């Protein structure tokens, strides 16, 4: 499937799929940040626990407190004005900030590359985003090494429209890799203001439940997803080299399926992590 796209920088293949609504699971809402009393300067874990026991279990209630009320009101003003950089400076976590963005402002990203070093080409940029409430899965595929530049240019242009990205280990891998490949071809850098890296959240919240922190391990243990029989991530580069050499379409279908599944897992992990955070702040539903 897919369509050939021709650009000034070459051709590539674009695969687009509108997904059923049911996979669009809710993100933690902006109310998540209101549970974090420690955004108020001077309140640490112990004070926060004492305040909760006294009935001050969110920032809105804390405004009435004789000592902390004024500072709580200031944090609420930042929340109302969506001053996310300042809230981050006060200690707001990534998963608390993601709730400030509407779905169409958020993109999930997963790259497939020919190796671990950005000196080696990437060949697939997988994106999941929302057109209104409807999730759309879009894959930019280089069918051989010469199409990488066209893939990067088209994917980079689309990515720059978003306000927040969600990835798994993207802070250490996907985004630096993407940036290095863009530089290699003299393309403008992708600038997305906010980034939720689910690898760090998963490690923080689920270290006891998980034998390792690979994305598929997290999916198997934390989500009610059947793990598909398919190509393991470790074999993706070799499968791509084989595809380029002999053009076997089944190899490419396997790679595209692998990338698609990773993106769907990312979308579901957001909700699990949001629920865990509520639970840890004493606000599980």
N, C-alpha and C positions, 0 to 999 in steps of 0.2 A: 504493500500500500504506500501511500504518501504521494506527494507531488514534487516535481522538480522545480526548483526556484533558480532563476538566472539573475545574477547581479553583476555590477561592475567589477566585483572581486572574484567572480567565478560562479559555479553552480553548486547546489547542494540539494538534499532531499528534506522535505518538511512533512512531518507526520503529525496530524492533529486529530484529537479524539475528544468529543464532548462526553463527559462521564455522567452516569446516573446521579441524581441529587443525593441519594442516600449515602454516598461516600463523603459528602461535604460535612464533616463533623465540626461542631462549634469550637471556636478558639476560646480560651479563657477571656472573659470580658473585662472591661476597664475596672469593674468593681473589685477585681483581684487585688489591685494596688491599695485599695482603701483598707484592706485588712492588715497592712504592713505598718504597725505602729513604730517600727524602728527607723522609718524615714524621718521621724522627728529627732532633731539633734539632741543627744543626751540620753535617749532611750535605747537600752541594750536588751538582750534576751530576758534577763531577770526582771527588769522593770516592766517590760512588755507583758510578761506572764502575770505579774502582780496586778497590772492595770486591767487585764482581761478578767481576772478573778473578781475585780471590783465593778465589772459591767462595762468597762471602756474597751469594747472589743473591735472597734474600728475607728478610723480617723474622724469620721463625722461625729461620733459620740465623744471623742476625746476633746473636741472643741470646747465642751462644757467644763473641762477639768481646770481647777484653779491654777495649777502649775504649768501644765503642758498645753493648755487650750490655745494660746496665742500662736505657738509654733506649729500646732496641728492645723490651724486655720491657714497659715502660710503655705504649708504643704498642699492643702486642698486647693488653694488658689493656683498653684503650679499645675495640679491635676486638671482643673477646669480650663486652664489656658493651654494645656497639652505641651507644657515646656519639658519635653522628654529628656533633653540633654541635662538640664538641671536636676531633674528627678533621678537620672542615672548617677549624677554626682552625689546625691543624697543616699545612694545605695539601692535604688530600685533595680530589680533584676530584669533580665531580658524577657522572661515569660510574663512579667507584670506589664511590660510596655507594649507587647504585641497586641494586647486588647484595645489599644487606642486606634488601631488602624482598621479601616473597613476592609472586607474581604478583597475587593478589587485592588487594594493597595499592596497586597501581600503576594509574594511569589515563592514557591518551593523550588529549590535548585538541586540537581544531581548531575554530575559530570561522569562521562566514561572516557578514560584516557588510555594511552598506549604504554604507560609506565607510571612510576612514582615521582620521577623527576620532570619538572616543567620544561626541561630541554627536549622532552619527547612530546609528540603531537597529542592533542586531544581530538576526539572524533565525534562525540555526541554530547550535546547540551540538552538535558531533559528539564522541562519546566512544568509546574502545575500551578495554575492560577484561576481566578474566578472572573467570569464575565457576568456581572450581577451576582446572583447566588449560584450560578451554574459553574461547576468545576470543568476546566479545560486542561487537557494534557497535551503538551506540544513538545515535539522532539526535533532538534536540528541535527541532521546526520551528514557527516562527510563520508561519501561512499568510497573515497580513497584519500590518500594523504594530501593530494593537491587541493581538496575542497575545504580544508580546515579554515583557511582565511575567510572564505565566504560565510561559513558557519559562525565564526567568531563575530564577524561584522553584523550579521543579522541578529544573532542572539544578544549581543551587546547593546544594540539599539533598543530592542524590546525590554531588556532587563533594566535599563536606565529609567524606564517609566515608573518603576515601583518604588515604594517608600520603605518597605521592609522585606527582608529575605529570610527564609527558613531553610536550614541545611542540617546535615549530619556530618560533623567534623569539617564543615566548610570553612571555619575560621583558620584551621591549620592546613587544609588541603584544597578544597574546591576554589575558594576565592583567590588565594595566592597563585594557584596554578593558572586560573583564568587570567589573572592580571599579567602573569609572566608571558602567556601566549599572546595576549593583546599587544604587549610591548614589543614582542618579537616581530609582529606584523605592522607595527607603527599605528595601531588602532587606539582610539581614545579609551581611557580606563572606564570601567563600569563603576558608577557611584550610587550605591543604595544606602540611605542614611542609617537604617537600623538592621540588625542581623540577630536572629535567634538561632543559636547553634545547639541543636538538641543533643549532641554528643555530651556536652558539658552538663546539661540538665540531667540526662540519663545517668551519667556517672555519679552525680551528686545525690540523686534521689534513690537509685536502685542498686547501689553497690552490693547490697546483701543478696539481692534476688538474681543477679546475673553472673554467670561464670566468666564472661568477657563482655566488652562493650561494642562488639560489631553490630551493625544495624539489624542484620537478620536475626541475631541472637536476641536483641531487644524485642523484635517483632514476635518471636516465638514465645518469649516469656511474659510479655506485657500486654499483647494484643490478642484478640480472639480471631486471628487470621490463620488460615491454613497456610503452612509454608509451601509454596509451589515447588514442584520438581522442576528445576531449571538450571541454568548456567550459574555456577558460583562466581562471585565477584572476582576471585583470584584468577579465573580462567578467561575473563573478558578480553584482556589485551591480546592473548594468543588467538582467541576466536576471531578477533578483528583482523589480525595479520593474515590469518587463513582466508578470511572472507575477501580481503583485498587481492590475495594471490589467486584464488580460484572462483570467486564470485558466488559461492554457495548461499542462496537466499535463506536457507534454514538457519545457518549460523547467525545471520543478521537478525532474523526474527527472534532468536534466543536472546541476543544482546538487547534488543528493543524491549522485550518482555521483562528482562532483568531490571532495566532502568525504570520501566513503568511501575514495577512492583515496589522498588525503592521509594519512588515518589508517593505512592499510595500509603506506604508505611509511615513516611514522614508526616503526612496529613493526619494520620490517626494518633501518632505519638504526641502531638501538640495537646490534645485533649487529656490524655493520660497524665502528662506532666502538670497541666493546669490543675487537675483534680488532686494530684499529690501535694502540690503547693498549698491548696486550700486546706487539705487535711493537716499539713504540718503547721499551719498558722491557726489551727483550731476552728476552721470554717468549712469542714466537709459538709456537703449537702445531706 
